[in-house]
Structures are given as structure tokens and as C-alpha cells.
Amino acid sequence: MYKQHLKDLISLKYRHKTPLAFVRTFGCKQNENDGERIKGILSGAGFSFCENPENADIIVYNTCAVRENAELKVFGILGEVKHFKEKNPDLTVILCGCMASEEHVIEKIKKTYKQVDIIFGTSAINELPRILCEHLEKHKFICDTNEYENYFSEGNEIVRTSDFMAGVPIMYGCNNFCTYCIVPYVRGREKSRPSEDILSEVKNLADKGYKEIMLLGQNVNSYGKGLSEDIDFPRLLRMINEIDGDFRIRFMSSHPKNATKELIDAIIECDKVCKHFHLPVQSGSDEILSAMNRNYTAESYLSIVNYARNKIPDFSFSTDIIVGFPNESEDDFVKTLDLMKKVQFDSVFSFIYSKRSGTKAALIEDKISDKEKSERMTRLLSLQREISTEHYKRFIGKTLTVLAEEENSEKGVVLGKSDEFIIVEFKADKDVIGNFVKVKITGAHNWALIGEIINI
């Protein structure tokens, strides 16, 4: 009902032109997918899209709240938007996403950023047609942070950023409450999407020729909880793997406490599922893992890695590591370095711990200096460069299947990723972008593999 009503209102308001929307998304792959769904709703209402917010009739900032620096950046941008509003009083400004689910942000927006017309929370994307209708008809500020059950936007159009790579949400929210993380407070409790709807979306993408499907969720390993059907994540992977089409399957994010041998078996046995696992370890110290409320040990983490590598020696692991969690000792940090040496990660996404208001870790008195944290980060990065440089050499002489993703015109090469989620650089015409190619690996850096296309 509201979809058509919104379309009529937009047509009436902008009868002499096509209205323009500017949508900017910050943060993770789940946020990116939310942004695509927001664009789908706006497109269905009659909007086209622009790259410059100054030209827009509606501006949407789809935000991230994982780090406070991300919030500060958005507040700075909102300050600039005030000038756009002065030039165009009819401009509608929307703040949504994870920031919009935080009480202190909402209060700050109401008090200081009067140029914002609408705030809506992470589960209210499907309510956007109703929210916009109410704003346009009543010309009033709207804040909707209610939790809605219909988070998954079945039947809504999605404006995809890529025409060969797509994210598909399978679950939403998080029940883990890691002490450093704000996500459970802004995304709510875990909800799984019915497998029938997931399979339908993937099949549609496969039929359209999409080459990579990324299954999304705050903790995809816990998929299935709360559903009436008897299903879990390994079984879902096997079902998606049976869908016809030339595509590969990735997923993120995962939690080590839910990483089972059954999941590893499914990854290995399904030909479409990439032999890569991004499994955030965060620390190699059991004491720090306990303080983080991660509910696994370094030993149990290593057991999963070893189980996979015993079956496929080249099985790829990447991870996240937090450096300088409150009161992390030198011994704790050395244990992290030791774990990195044992696992031989292909890539590590590392972050210096920063206090996040609203989390339990923010209440811990931290006795580690910023200088110590920076020095530890330097040591960690140095070690990972050494590991990657040596570990990548295992692919030299082998032929890998690579999805060509983008052109680097300055270097005259194309960049893509292998099944193992490793960047591969090779000379090719840009027409190969969006397709799988066979690349023989001839060299290795600490950040990428170098190769040449071969004809098979």
C-alpha cells in the first residue's frame, strides 16, 4: 500500500523532473547490502541516483557504529549537509543504519543537527515507504527505531552495486555480546531467514549470470536458530551448492565457537563453495579471549584450522586481530604472534583497540599506553608480511581460477581474487572483468599473486 502511495506522492512533488537520490553507505558488507535495498525502495518510488549530494533531492547516510571514529566522520558530513539544506529547503536528509540505533546519537541529532529529517533503525528498511510518506505529508521530523520482524525485504527491488558480485543476507543480529563490540546493541538479536527465500534469491542471481554470491550475517555459523525448519549453516551451503549456474559461494562473518567439523566438511565437499574461511580469532591469548567473552580457546581455534588443512593443505584462512585490548600483557601479545605463526594466515585484518562507548570493555581501566599498542601493531604487521610472502609462494607454478574484478589502468593489469580470496594480478583486456579466468601463478608478493592468463 505505502509503496504505491509513495510513488504517487513523489510523482506529484517532482512532476517537472526526475528526482535524484544520493545514498552513501559506511561499514561492512551487511551495511552495503542494506544500502542496495534502500536504493531499491527509492528506485521503485521514482528516484534516480546521483554521485554528488549537492545535486540530490534526498540524501541517505547509511551508517556504521563499530568504531567511534566512524561516527565522528558522519557527524562531520552532516555539518556540511546543513549548507545543502540552506540552498534547497525541500531537501530530505535521512540518517539510518547502526548509528541510528544508538540513543546518544539520536539525542545529539535532535539537539544539534536540525537538518536531519528522518532517522530509522537497522530493522526498519521495509518501513521506509511508510516513513517517507508520513514525512512528505506531515512535513515533520520522524524517528523510527522500533524492532520489526520483517527485516528481510522479500519482494522489494534491489539496486546492486555490481552486476557480477552480490551479497545475500541469511541472518540478522547477534547474540554473542563480545565485550568490545557494539553490534548486538544496534542490530538486535539473531534472526534467520527462511531457506526457501534465500534459495530463491540465489537462484535469481545465478540465472542473471552473477559469478559470486556472498552469504551475509553477523554470525552466519549460527544460521537456522529460531526457524521452524530443521536446518543449519552446513546444510544451507549444501542446498545452495545444488543450484544450477557458474558461480561461487563465499560467506561472512563467522564466529570460531560455531565453526564445526561439519561446516568444514561442507565447505570442502561443495564444489561451488570457496576453500577459504575468514575466521576472526581476535587474540591468541586465552586470558584475553575470556575477557573478550569469545567462548573459545586458542587450542580449539587451531583444531579447526588443522582439521581443514589436513584435508586440503592449501585451504586458506584469513582473520581479524585486535591489538592492545585493555590490559593485554606482552605475554598475551606474544601468544597472538605464536598463533599467527602456527596458522599461517593468508591475510590478517588488524586493528588497534579503541574504546567503544556502550560496551563492557569500555568500562575496563586500560593501563597500556598508545605507544605500546602502536609498537605491537608494527610487530604484528611485520610478521604477517613475512608469513604472506612465504605462504603465497605455495601457489607459484599452479593454475588458479580467478574472478576478474577491476582494472588498474596505471599498471596496465587486471585484479581479481582466487578461490582462496587472494588478490591475483595479471595482464588482460578489461573485457574479462566479471568473468572467471584461469591464471598460472608466476610470482608472489606479500599482498598478491602475479600470473598470466592461460587458455584451457
C-alpha positions, 0 to 999 in steps of 0.5 A: 500500500505505502509503496504505491502511495509513495510513488504517487506522492513523489510523482506529484512533488517532482512532476517537472523532473526526475528526482535524484537520490544520493545514498552513501553507505559506511561499514561492512558488507551487511551495511552495503547490502542494506544500502542496495535495498534502500536504493531499491525502495527509492528506485521503485518510488521514482528516484534516480541516483546521483554521485554528488549530494549537492545535486540530490533531492534526498540524501541517505547516510547509511551508517556504521557504529563499530568504531567511534571514529566512524561516527565522528566522520558522519557527524562531520558530513552532516555539518556540511549537509546543513549548507545543502539544506540552506540552498534547497529547503525541500531537501530530505536528509535521512540518517539510518543504519547502526548509528541510528540505533544508538540513543546518544546519537539520536539525542545529539541529532535532535539537539544539534543537527536540525537538518536531519529529517528522518532517522530509522533503525537497522530493522526498519528498511521495509518501513521506509515507504511508510516513513517517507510518506508520513514525512512528505505529508506531515512535513515533520521530523520522524524517528523510527527505531522500533524492532520489526520482524520483517527485516528481510525485504522479500519482494522489494527491488534491489539496486546492486552495486555490481552486476557480477558480485552480490551479497545475500543476507541469511541472518540478522543480529547477534547474540554473542555480546563480545565485550568490545563490540557494539553490534548486538546493541544496534542490530538486535538479536539473531534472526534467520531467514527462511531457506526457501527465500534465500534459495530463491534469491540465489537462484535469481542471481545465478540465472542473471549470470552473477559469478559470486554470491556472498552469504551475509550475517553477523554470525552466519555459523549460527544460521537456522536458530529460531526457524521452524525448519530443521536446518543449519549453516552446513546444510544451507551451503549444501542446498545452495551448492545444488543450484544450477549456474557458474558461480561461487559461494563465499560467506561472512562473518563467522564466529570460531565457537560455531565453526564445526567439523561439519561446516568444514566438511561442507565447505570442502565437499561443495564444489561451488563453495570457496576453500577459504574461511575468514575466521576472526580469532581476535587474540591468541591469548586465552586470558584475553579471549575470556575477557573478550567473552569469545567462548573459545580457546586458542587450542580449539581455534587451531583444531579447526584450522588443522582439521581443514588443512589436513584435508586440503593443505592449501585451504586458506584462512584469513582473520581479524586481530585486535591489538592492545585490548585493555590490559593485554600483557606482552605475554598475551601479545606474544601468544597472538604472534605464536598463533599467527605463526602456527596458522599461517594466515593468508591475510590478517585484518588488524586493528588497534583497540579503541574504546567503544562507548556502550560496551563492557570493555569500555568500562575496563581501566586500560593501563597500556599506553598508545605507544605500546599498542602502536609498537605491537601493531608494527610487530604484528604487521611485520610478521604477517608480511613475512608469513604472506610472502612465504605462504603465497609462494605455495601457489607459484607454478599452479593454475588458479581460477580467478574472478576478474574484478577491476582494472588498474589502468596505471599498471596496465593489469587486471585484479581479481581474487582466487578461490582462496580470496587472494588478490591475483594480478595479471595482464588482460583486456578489461573485457574479462572483468566479471568473468572467471579466468584461469591464471598460472601463478608466476610470482608472489608478493606479500599482498598478491599473486602475479600470473598470466592468463592461460587458455584451457 
